[in-house]
């Protein structure tokens, strides 16, 4: 299996290019679909269940606003290792009707970012 190397890539875009990418991202998120984008020569696919956050940084020189999408890659070498949430979802599919109302709503869900919440 090919190991992915660490990287930290950044590319400056025109306002038109940036807006076009944001629009494609927003469309994918609204549809519950993964989002793919080419970044510095590498194709990156963001899964639909990524975690979304907005980060603001300030120092003496300037400020930075980052819209972040975070996710973990599944280990390809160990398909028998499944996250607990996935096992719980499988269990609940087979035990329908036997779970409390709280258990039905306790499954992990991705964060939603409201336009005016930051």
Biotite code that builds the C-alpha atoms (Angstrom):
import biotite.structure as struc

atoms = struc.array([
    struc.Atom([0.000, 0.000, 0.000], chain_id="A", res_id=1, res_name="UNK", atom_name="CA", element="C"),
    struc.Atom([1.311, 3.438, -0.922], chain_id="A", res_id=2, res_name="UNK", atom_name="CA", element="C"),
    struc.Atom([1.759, 5.682, 2.128], chain_id="A", res_id=3, res_name="UNK", atom_name="CA", element="C"),
    struc.Atom([0.555, 9.255, 1.818], chain_id="A", res_id=4, res_name="UNK", atom_name="CA", element="C"),
    struc.Atom([3.223, 11.772, 2.745], chain_id="A", res_id=5, res_name="UNK", atom_name="CA", element="C"),
    struc.Atom([2.582, 14.821, 4.894], chain_id="A", res_id=6, res_name="UNK", atom_name="CA", element="C"),
    struc.Atom([1.947, 18.001, 2.983], chain_id="A", res_id=7, res_name="UNK", atom_name="CA", element="C"),
    struc.Atom([0.788, 21.574, 3.458], chain_id="A", res_id=8, res_name="UNK", atom_name="CA", element="C"),
    struc.Atom([-0.183, 23.126, 0.126], chain_id="A", res_id=9, res_name="UNK", atom_name="CA", element="C"),
    struc.Atom([-1.747, 26.497, -0.498], chain_id="A", res_id=10, res_name="UNK", atom_name="CA", element="C"),
    struc.Atom([-2.666, 28.228, -3.747], chain_id="A", res_id=11, res_name="UNK", atom_name="CA", element="C"),
    struc.Atom([-3.910, 31.767, -4.272], chain_id="A", res_id=12, res_name="UNK", atom_name="CA", element="C"),
    struc.Atom([-6.931, 32.115, -6.583], chain_id="A", res_id=13, res_name="UNK", atom_name="CA", element="C"),
    struc.Atom([-8.713, 35.034, -8.199], chain_id="A", res_id=14, res_name="UNK", atom_name="CA", element="C"),
    struc.Atom([-12.065, 36.004, -6.671], chain_id="A", res_id=15, res_name="UNK", atom_name="CA", element="C"),
    struc.Atom([-13.876, 34.402, -9.638], chain_id="A", res_id=16, res_name="UNK", atom_name="CA", element="C"),
    struc.Atom([-11.934, 31.115, -9.294], chain_id="A", res_id=17, res_name="UNK", atom_name="CA", element="C"),
    struc.Atom([-12.379, 31.022, -5.523], chain_id="A", res_id=18, res_name="UNK", atom_name="CA", element="C"),
    struc.Atom([-16.137, 31.629, -5.780], chain_id="A", res_id=19, res_name="UNK", atom_name="CA", element="C"),
    struc.Atom([-16.489, 28.885, -8.416], chain_id="A", res_id=20, res_name="UNK", atom_name="CA", element="C"),
    struc.Atom([-14.780, 26.368, -6.125], chain_id="A", res_id=21, res_name="UNK", atom_name="CA", element="C"),
    struc.Atom([-16.858, 27.430, -3.122], chain_id="A", res_id=22, res_name="UNK", atom_name="CA", element="C"),
    struc.Atom([-20.018, 27.070, -5.206], chain_id="A", res_id=23, res_name="UNK", atom_name="CA", element="C"),
    struc.Atom([-19.066, 23.516, -6.258], chain_id="A", res_id=24, res_name="UNK", atom_name="CA", element="C"),
    struc.Atom([-18.282, 22.676, -2.617], chain_id="A", res_id=25, res_name="UNK", atom_name="CA", element="C"),
    struc.Atom([-21.608, 24.107, -1.411], chain_id="A", res_id=26, res_name="UNK", atom_name="CA", element="C"),
    struc.Atom([-23.526, 22.153, -4.072], chain_id="A", res_id=27, res_name="UNK", atom_name="CA", element="C"),
    struc.Atom([-21.807, 18.901, -3.047], chain_id="A", res_id=28, res_name="UNK", atom_name="CA", element="C"),
    struc.Atom([-22.437, 19.506, 0.680], chain_id="A", res_id=29, res_name="UNK", atom_name="CA", element="C"),
    struc.Atom([-26.115, 20.311, 0.105], chain_id="A", res_id=30, res_name="UNK", atom_name="CA", element="C"),
    struc.Atom([-26.514, 17.129, -1.942], chain_id="A", res_id=31, res_name="UNK", atom_name="CA", element="C"),
    struc.Atom([-24.721, 15.031, 0.698], chain_id="A", res_id=32, res_name="UNK", atom_name="CA", element="C"),
    struc.Atom([-22.084, 14.063, -1.857], chain_id="A", res_id=33, res_name="UNK", atom_name="CA", element="C"),
    struc.Atom([-18.276, 13.926, -1.631], chain_id="A", res_id=34, res_name="UNK", atom_name="CA", element="C"),
    struc.Atom([-16.341, 16.854, -3.107], chain_id="A", res_id=35, res_name="UNK", atom_name="CA", element="C"),
    struc.Atom([-13.242, 16.410, -5.284], chain_id="A", res_id=36, res_name="UNK", atom_name="CA", element="C"),
    struc.Atom([-10.724, 19.118, -6.096], chain_id="A", res_id=37, res_name="UNK", atom_name="CA", element="C"),
    struc.Atom([-7.216, 19.270, -7.585], chain_id="A", res_id=38, res_name="UNK", atom_name="CA", element="C"),
    struc.Atom([-4.787, 20.939, -5.148], chain_id="A", res_id=39, res_name="UNK", atom_name="CA", element="C"),
    struc.Atom([-1.160, 21.506, -6.171], chain_id="A", res_id=40, res_name="UNK", atom_name="CA", element="C"),
    struc.Atom([-1.219, 18.563, -8.587], chain_id="A", res_id=41, res_name="UNK", atom_name="CA", element="C"),
    struc.Atom([-3.005, 16.089, -6.296], chain_id="A", res_id=42, res_name="UNK", atom_name="CA", element="C"),
    struc.Atom([-6.666, 15.061, -6.481], chain_id="A", res_id=43, res_name="UNK", atom_name="CA", element="C"),
    struc.Atom([-8.298, 15.366, -3.046], chain_id="A", res_id=44, res_name="UNK", atom_name="CA", element="C"),
    struc.Atom([-11.745, 13.964, -2.267], chain_id="A", res_id=45, res_name="UNK", atom_name="CA", element="C"),
    struc.Atom([-13.578, 15.263, 0.781], chain_id="A", res_id=46, res_name="UNK", atom_name="CA", element="C"),
    struc.Atom([-16.155, 12.752, 2.061], chain_id="A", res_id=47, res_name="UNK", atom_name="CA", element="C"),
    struc.Atom([-19.727, 13.909, 2.594], chain_id="A", res_id=48, res_name="UNK", atom_name="CA", element="C"),
    struc.Atom([-19.394, 13.276, 6.355], chain_id="A", res_id=49, res_name="UNK", atom_name="CA", element="C"),
    struc.Atom([-16.401, 15.568, 6.875], chain_id="A", res_id=50, res_name="UNK", atom_name="CA", element="C"),
    struc.Atom([-16.369, 17.929, 9.854], chain_id="A", res_id=51, res_name="UNK", atom_name="CA", element="C"),
    struc.Atom([-16.686, 21.604, 8.945], chain_id="A", res_id=52, res_name="UNK", atom_name="CA", element="C"),
    struc.Atom([-15.228, 24.495, 10.903], chain_id="A", res_id=53, res_name="UNK", atom_name="CA", element="C"),
    struc.Atom([-14.381, 28.157, 10.497], chain_id="A", res_id=54, res_name="UNK", atom_name="CA", element="C"),
    struc.Atom([-11.150, 29.408, 12.032], chain_id="A", res_id=55, res_name="UNK", atom_name="CA", element="C"),
    struc.Atom([-10.094, 33.023, 12.575], chain_id="A", res_id=56, res_name="UNK", atom_name="CA", element="C"),
    struc.Atom([-6.510, 33.924, 13.435], chain_id="A", res_id=57, res_name="UNK", atom_name="CA", element="C"),
    struc.Atom([-5.049, 37.321, 14.265], chain_id="A", res_id=58, res_name="UNK", atom_name="CA", element="C"),
    struc.Atom([-1.498, 38.429, 14.970], chain_id="A", res_id=59, res_name="UNK", atom_name="CA", element="C"),
    struc.Atom([0.360, 41.744, 14.941], chain_id="A", res_id=60, res_name="UNK", atom_name="CA", element="C"),
    struc.Atom([0.805, 41.639, 11.149], chain_id="A", res_id=61, res_name="UNK", atom_name="CA", element="C"),
    struc.Atom([-2.627, 40.576, 9.877], chain_id="A", res_id=62, res_name="UNK", atom_name="CA", element="C"),
    struc.Atom([-5.618, 38.259, 10.073], chain_id="A", res_id=63, res_name="UNK", atom_name="CA", element="C"),
    struc.Atom([-6.651, 34.975, 8.486], chain_id="A", res_id=64, res_name="UNK", atom_name="CA", element="C"),
    struc.Atom([-10.026, 33.292, 8.003], chain_id="A", res_id=65, res_name="UNK", atom_name="CA", element="C"),
    struc.Atom([-10.027, 29.588, 7.126], chain_id="A", res_id=66, res_name="UNK", atom_name="CA", element="C"),
    struc.Atom([-12.963, 27.425, 6.111], chain_id="A", res_id=67, res_name="UNK", atom_name="CA", element="C"),
    struc.Atom([-11.798, 23.947, 7.124], chain_id="A", res_id=68, res_name="UNK", atom_name="CA", element="C"),
    struc.Atom([-13.038, 20.488, 6.232], chain_id="A", res_id=69, res_name="UNK", atom_name="CA", element="C"),
    struc.Atom([-11.525, 17.632, 8.256], chain_id="A", res_id=70, res_name="UNK", atom_name="CA", element="C"),
    struc.Atom([-11.821, 13.860, 7.972], chain_id="A", res_id=71, res_name="UNK", atom_name="CA", element="C"),
    struc.Atom([-9.869, 10.706, 8.683], chain_id="A", res_id=72, res_name="UNK", atom_name="CA", element="C"),
    struc.Atom([-8.815, 8.208, 6.047], chain_id="A", res_id=73, res_name="UNK", atom_name="CA", element="C"),
    struc.Atom([-9.940, 4.614, 6.471], chain_id="A", res_id=74, res_name="UNK", atom_name="CA", element="C"),
    struc.Atom([-7.053, 2.179, 6.985], chain_id="A", res_id=75, res_name="UNK", atom_name="CA", element="C"),
    struc.Atom([-6.940, 0.052, 3.822], chain_id="A", res_id=76, res_name="UNK", atom_name="CA", element="C"),
    struc.Atom([-4.659, -2.564, 5.353], chain_id="A", res_id=77, res_name="UNK", atom_name="CA", element="C"),
    struc.Atom([-7.139, -3.482, 8.131], chain_id="A", res_id=78, res_name="UNK", atom_name="CA", element="C"),
    struc.Atom([-10.695, -3.714, 6.725], chain_id="A", res_id=79, res_name="UNK", atom_name="CA", element="C"),
    struc.Atom([-11.707, -5.607, 9.885], chain_id="A", res_id=80, res_name="UNK", atom_name="CA", element="C"),
    struc.Atom([-11.231, -2.406, 11.938], chain_id="A", res_id=81, res_name="UNK", atom_name="CA", element="C"),
    struc.Atom([-14.460, -0.451, 11.833], chain_id="A", res_id=82, res_name="UNK", atom_name="CA", element="C"),
    struc.Atom([-15.180, 2.751, 13.772], chain_id="A", res_id=83, res_name="UNK", atom_name="CA", element="C"),
    struc.Atom([-17.520, 2.288, 16.736], chain_id="A", res_id=84, res_name="UNK", atom_name="CA", element="C"),
    struc.Atom([-20.130, 4.577, 15.178], chain_id="A", res_id=85, res_name="UNK", atom_name="CA", element="C"),
    struc.Atom([-20.357, 2.319, 12.120], chain_id="A", res_id=86, res_name="UNK", atom_name="CA", element="C"),
    struc.Atom([-20.813, -0.776, 14.289], chain_id="A", res_id=87, res_name="UNK", atom_name="CA", element="C"),
    struc.Atom([-23.519, 1.027, 16.273], chain_id="A", res_id=88, res_name="UNK", atom_name="CA", element="C"),
    struc.Atom([-25.322, 1.982, 13.070], chain_id="A", res_id=89, res_name="UNK", atom_name="CA", element="C"),
    struc.Atom([-25.208, -1.636, 11.863], chain_id="A", res_id=90, res_name="UNK", atom_name="CA", element="C"),
    struc.Atom([-26.510, -2.841, 15.224], chain_id="A", res_id=91, res_name="UNK", atom_name="CA", element="C"),
    struc.Atom([-29.365, -0.365, 15.166], chain_id="A", res_id=92, res_name="UNK", atom_name="CA", element="C"),
    struc.Atom([-30.367, -1.468, 11.653], chain_id="A", res_id=93, res_name="UNK", atom_name="CA", element="C"),
    struc.Atom([-30.868, -5.024, 12.957], chain_id="A", res_id=94, res_name="UNK", atom_name="CA", element="C"),
    struc.Atom([-32.507, -4.025, 16.225], chain_id="A", res_id=95, res_name="UNK", atom_name="CA", element="C"),
    struc.Atom([-35.100, -1.575, 14.904], chain_id="A", res_id=96, res_name="UNK", atom_name="CA", element="C"),
    struc.Atom([-37.773, -0.833, 17.425], chain_id="A", res_id=97, res_name="UNK", atom_name="CA", element="C"),
    struc.Atom([-35.658, -1.997, 20.389], chain_id="A", res_id=98, res_name="UNK", atom_name="CA", element="C"),
    struc.Atom([-33.802, 1.262, 20.937], chain_id="A", res_id=99, res_name="UNK", atom_name="CA", element="C"),
    struc.Atom([-34.782, 4.251, 23.019], chain_id="A", res_id=100, res_name="UNK", atom_name="CA", element="C"),
    struc.Atom([-35.561, 7.615, 21.427], chain_id="A", res_id=101, res_name="UNK", atom_name="CA", element="C"),
    struc.Atom([-32.258, 8.962, 22.810], chain_id="A", res_id=102, res_name="UNK", atom_name="CA", element="C"),
    struc.Atom([-30.281, 6.116, 21.198], chain_id="A", res_id=103, res_name="UNK", atom_name="CA", element="C"),
    struc.Atom([-31.913, 6.821, 17.833], chain_id="A", res_id=104, res_name="UNK", atom_name="CA", element="C"),
    struc.Atom([-30.609, 10.386, 17.878], chain_id="A", res_id=105, res_name="UNK", atom_name="CA", element="C"),
    struc.Atom([-27.190, 9.785, 19.489], chain_id="A", res_id=106, res_name="UNK", atom_name="CA", element="C"),
    struc.Atom([-25.402, 8.689, 16.304], chain_id="A", res_id=107, res_name="UNK", atom_name="CA", element="C"),
    struc.Atom([-22.623, 10.987, 15.171], chain_id="A", res_id=108, res_name="UNK", atom_name="CA", element="C"),
    struc.Atom([-23.690, 13.571, 12.623], chain_id="A", res_id=109, res_name="UNK", atom_name="CA", element="C"),
    struc.Atom([-21.536, 16.095, 10.727], chain_id="A", res_id=110, res_name="UNK", atom_name="CA", element="C"),
    struc.Atom([-21.505, 19.687, 11.901], chain_id="A", res_id=111, res_name="UNK", atom_name="CA", element="C"),
    struc.Atom([-23.578, 22.145, 9.877], chain_id="A", res_id=112, res_name="UNK", atom_name="CA", element="C"),
    struc.Atom([-22.239, 25.621, 9.281], chain_id="A", res_id=113, res_name="UNK", atom_name="CA", element="C"),
    struc.Atom([-24.831, 28.370, 9.152], chain_id="A", res_id=114, res_name="UNK", atom_name="CA", element="C"),
    struc.Atom([-23.941, 31.353, 6.984], chain_id="A", res_id=115, res_name="UNK", atom_name="CA", element="C"),
    struc.Atom([-24.288, 33.901, 9.798], chain_id="A", res_id=116, res_name="UNK", atom_name="CA", element="C"),
    struc.Atom([-23.127, 31.799, 12.751], chain_id="A", res_id=117, res_name="UNK", atom_name="CA", element="C"),
    struc.Atom([-19.531, 32.993, 12.797], chain_id="A", res_id=118, res_name="UNK", atom_name="CA", element="C"),
])
